[in-house]
Amino acid sequence: MQTTKIELAKLILELKNPSTVKKIVNLLKAEKSDFWEDLSDVEKEEIDLGIKQLNAGQHISFEDFLKKVS
C-alpha cells in the first residue's frame, strides 16, 4: 500500500494540467467527507425516525410497499 501511495504522489507531482490536479483534489476531498454532514436537519430527523420505527418493529415488506405506492 505504501508503495502505491508513493507512486501516486509521483504521478501527481508530474501533472501539468491544473484541471486534472483540481479533479484529483476534489475526489480526495469527497472521499474524506461524511455524507451525514451533507444532509439537512430535516433529512437527519427523517432517517432517525425511520430507524426508531424499524427498531420498534414498525415496518412492512418491500413487496407490500410496492403495492401501496403502485
N, C-alpha and C positions, 0 to 999 in steps of 0.2 A: 504494500500500500504506500509506504514512504517513497519508494522509487517512482511510482506512478505520479505522486504529488510533485516530485522534483521535475519529472518530465513535463508535467502540465505547466509548472511555473516557467520552465524554459520556453515552452511554446508561446505562452502569454507574453513573455518578455520580447519575443521576436516579432510580435504582431505589429503591423504598420498601419492598419485601418482602424481609426478611432471608433467607428461604428461597431466593429467587431468587439473591441475592448468593452464598449458600453453594454453590448448584449451579454457578454460574459459577466460583467459586474451585476447587471440586473438579474441574471439567472442565479448567481450566488446569493444575492440578497433575498430572492424569493425562496430559496432553499432554507434560509435561516428563519423566515417569518412563520409565525404560528397562525393558521387560518382563523383560530378563535379570536385573535386580536383584530381581525378584519371585519368581524361581524358586528352588527349594531346591537344595542342593548335589547331591543325587541326580539331580534333573532336569537340571542343568547337565552332570553327568558322562554321563548317557544321551545327551544331544544331542551332546556332544563325541565319544563313542564312535560314534554314528551317522555323524558327519561323517568320522571316521577310516575307517570301513568303506566309505563311499562313495568316498573318495579312493583307497582300496586296490582299488577295483573290485568290492567285495563288495556287490552289490545285485541285486534282481530287479525285473521289470516290475510295474506296478500290477496288471495283469490276473492275473499269477501270484500276487501277494499275495492278491488277492481269492479265488482258487481255494483257497489254503491256509487262509484263515480262514472259508471258507463251509462 
